[in-house]
Amino acid sequence: MDAPLALMILDSHQLFRECLAEVLSAADGNGGGFRVEIAPCEPAEPALARLGDHRFDVLLVGLDLPGVAGLIRQAGQCSPGLRAVVLGDAGADAEAVACLEAGARGYVQREQSLDELKEAIERVARGEVVVPPELAYRLFGRLGELGRESRRRRRLEFLDLTARAIEILGLIGQGMSNQQIADRLHLSVHTVKNHVHNILERLELKTRTEAVRYARERGWLSRSRHDA
């Protein structure tokens, strides 16, 4: 028989977490159940230390805990194999999405049944992600927003570079040295070096090779050649 899943419960309501621990610890019809430990939620440091010292499969955490998203992130750092399930109310989409972005793998509403909670814990322990459909829709929307923001930043980065800088990046990509670039563009080597320095500083990169790769991945060089 497989060993029971090790579960830690963090919730702000002591009576609730004690009752939940008792129910989840009880064996089911197959002789299973969870090995449950409850921890005081304030302060959180003892619980985090406990996670680091002992192996737990799942952390069940209440959404109403202060700084719950940060707590989930810290828990994952203390115990890398740990998977978190958040227990919260319907309609708290923004807070729930923040927890999922912090690393939670499941979200169960307090209105759901005990059997649904047990199933969610077991599925998350197996590596699945379990969220209500309406929350999944909100999460996908958030991912879309992040994608659009990332594309917007890339466009701004492109516009922030001068046409000359893009041209120099293209020549670097062809394997030219600073002297060769200076000869091609009828510039001084000093001017070319300044352009390269400014490009690396603006893109927060260290080498010419990184800058060329960065530009190619974003389509800047092909775009500059096409515009020319």
C-alpha positions in Angstrom: 0.0 0.0 0.0 1.3 3.4 -0.9 2.3 5.8 1.9 -0.3 8.4 2.7 0.3 11.9 1.3 1.9 14.3 3.7 -0.2 17.4 4.0 0.4 20.7 5.9 -2.6 22.9 6.6 -2.2 26.7 7.0 -5.5 28.5 7.6 -6.4 31.6 9.7 -9.3 29.8 11.5 -8.1 27.4 14.1 -11.3 25.5 14.6 -11.7 25.0 10.9 -8.1 23.8 10.3 -8.3 21.4 13.3 -11.6 19.9 12.0 -10.3 19.7 8.5 -7.2 17.9 9.7 -9.2 15.4 11.6 -11.4 14.6 8.6 -8.6 14.4 6.2 -6.5 12.2 8.5 -9.3 9.6 8.8 -8.9 6.5 6.6 -11.2 6.3 3.6 -12.8 3.1 2.4 -9.6 2.0 0.7 -7.6 2.4 3.9 -6.0 5.6 2.7 -6.1 9.1 4.0 -3.6 11.8 4.6 -0.8 12.4 7.1 -1.8 15.8 8.2 0.0 18.4 10.2 -1.5 21.8 11.1 0.6 24.9 11.8 -0.1 28.3 13.4 -0.4 30.7 10.5 1.0 33.7 12.4 3.9 34.1 12.4 4.6 32.0 9.3 8.3 31.4 10.0 7.9 28.2 12.1 5.7 26.7 9.4 8.2 27.5 6.7 11.0 26.1 8.8 9.0 22.9 9.3 8.5 22.7 5.5 12.2 22.9 5.0 13.0 20.3 7.7 10.4 17.7 6.8 9.0 16.4 3.5 5.5 17.4 2.7 3.7 16.6 -0.5 1.0 19.3 -0.4 0.5 22.6 1.4 -3.2 23.5 1.9 -3.3 27.2 2.5 -6.2 29.6 3.2 -6.5 32.5 0.7 -7.3 35.0 3.5 -3.9 34.7 5.1 -1.9 38.0 5.0 0.6 38.0 2.1 -0.5 34.5 1.0 1.0 34.7 -2.5 4.4 35.6 -1.0 4.0 32.8 1.6 3.4 30.3 -1.3 6.5 31.5 -3.1 8.6 31.2 0.1 7.2 27.7 0.8 8.3 26.6 -2.7 11.8 27.9 -2.0 11.9 26.1 1.4 10.7 22.8 -0.1 11.1 22.7 -3.9 9.0 19.6 -4.4 6.1 21.0 -2.5 2.8 21.7 -4.3 0.3 24.2 -2.9 -3.5 24.1 -3.0 -5.3 27.3 -2.1 -8.6 27.2 -0.3 -10.7 30.4 -0.9 -14.0 31.9 -1.7 -15.7 32.2 -5.1 -15.2 35.6 -6.7 -11.7 36.2 -5.3 -10.2 35.8 -8.8 -7.5 38.5 -8.6 -6.1 37.1 -5.3 -6.4 33.5 -6.6 -4.6 34.3 -9.8 -1.8 36.0 -7.8 -1.4 32.7 -5.8 -1.2 30.7 -9.0 1.4 33.1 -10.4 3.3 32.6 -7.2 3.4 28.8 -7.8 0.2 27.3 -6.4 -1.0 24.3 -8.4 -4.6 24.2 -7.3 -7.5 26.3 -6.1 -10.6 24.9 -4.3 -13.5 27.1 -3.3 -14.8 26.8 0.3 -18.3 26.1 -1.2 -17.0 22.9 -2.8 -17.5 19.5 -1.1 -14.9 17.6 1.1 -14.7 14.9 -1.6 -13.8 17.6 -4.2 -11.1 18.9 -1.9 -9.7 15.4 -1.4 -9.6 14.8 -5.1 -8.0 18.2 -5.8 -5.2 17.5 -3.2 -4.5 14.0 -4.7 -4.5 15.4 -8.3 -2.1 18.2 -7.4 0.1 15.7 -5.6 0.3 13.8 -8.9 1.5 16.9 -10.7 -1.8 18.1 -12.2 -3.2 21.7 -12.0 -6.7 21.9 -10.6 -8.7 25.2 -10.8 -12.4 26.0 -11.3 -13.3 26.7 -15.0 -14.1 30.4 -14.4 -10.7 30.9 -12.6 -8.9 29.1 -15.5 -10.5 31.5 -17.9 -9.3 34.5 -15.8 -5.8 32.9 -15.6 -5.6 32.5 -19.4 -6.7 36.1 -19.8 -3.9 37.2 -17.4 -1.4 35.2 -19.5 -2.6 36.9 -22.6 -2.1 40.3 -20.9 1.4 39.4 -19.9 2.1 38.3 -23.5 0.8 41.6 -24.9 2.9 43.5 -22.4 6.0 41.6 -23.3 5.4 42.3 -27.0 4.8 46.0 -26.2 8.1 46.2 -24.3 9.9 44.6 -27.3 8.4 47.2 -29.6 9.4 50.0 -27.3 13.0 48.6 -27.1 13.1 48.5 -30.9 11.9 52.1 -31.2 14.3 53.2 -28.5 17.3 52.1 -30.6 18.3 54.4 -33.4 18.3 53.4 -37.0 22.1 53.6 -37.0 22.3 51.3 -33.9 20.2 48.7 -35.7 22.4 49.0 -38.8 25.5 48.5 -36.7 23.9 45.4 -35.0 23.2 44.0 -38.5 26.9 44.5 -39.5 28.1 42.9 -36.2 25.8 40.0 -37.1 27.7 39.6 -40.4 30.9 39.2 -38.4 32.4 42.6 -39.0 34.9 44.2 -36.6 34.5 47.7 -35.3 37.1 48.9 -37.9 35.3 47.2 -40.7 32.0 48.7 -39.6 33.6 52.1 -39.4 35.0 51.7 -43.0 31.6 50.6 -44.3 29.7 53.5 -42.7 32.4 56.1 -43.1 32.5 56.6 -39.3 35.4 56.8 -36.9 36.2 53.6 -34.9 35.5 55.7 -31.8 32.0 56.5 -32.9 31.3 52.8 -33.7 32.6 51.8 -30.2 30.3 54.4 -28.7 27.3 53.0 -30.6 28.1 49.4 -29.5 28.5 50.6 -25.9 25.2 52.4 -26.0 23.4 49.4 -27.5 24.7 47.0 -24.8 23.9 49.5 -22.0 20.3 50.1 -23.4 19.6 46.4 -23.8 21.3 45.5 -20.5 23.6 43.0 -22.2 27.3 42.3 -21.9 28.6 41.2 -25.3 28.1 41.9 -29.0 27.1 38.3 -29.6 24.3 38.6 -27.0 23.1 41.8 -28.6 22.9 40.2 -32.1 21.1 37.1 -30.8 18.7 39.3 -28.8 17.9 41.4 -31.9 17.5 38.4 -34.2 15.1 36.7 -31.8 12.9 39.7 -31.9 13.1 40.2 -35.7 14.8 43.6 -35.5 17.6 42.8 -38.0 15.3 41.4 -40.7 13.0 44.3 -40.1 15.7 46.8 -40.5 16.9 45.2 -43.7 13.4 45.1 -45.1 12.8 48.8 -44.2 16.1 49.7 -45.9 
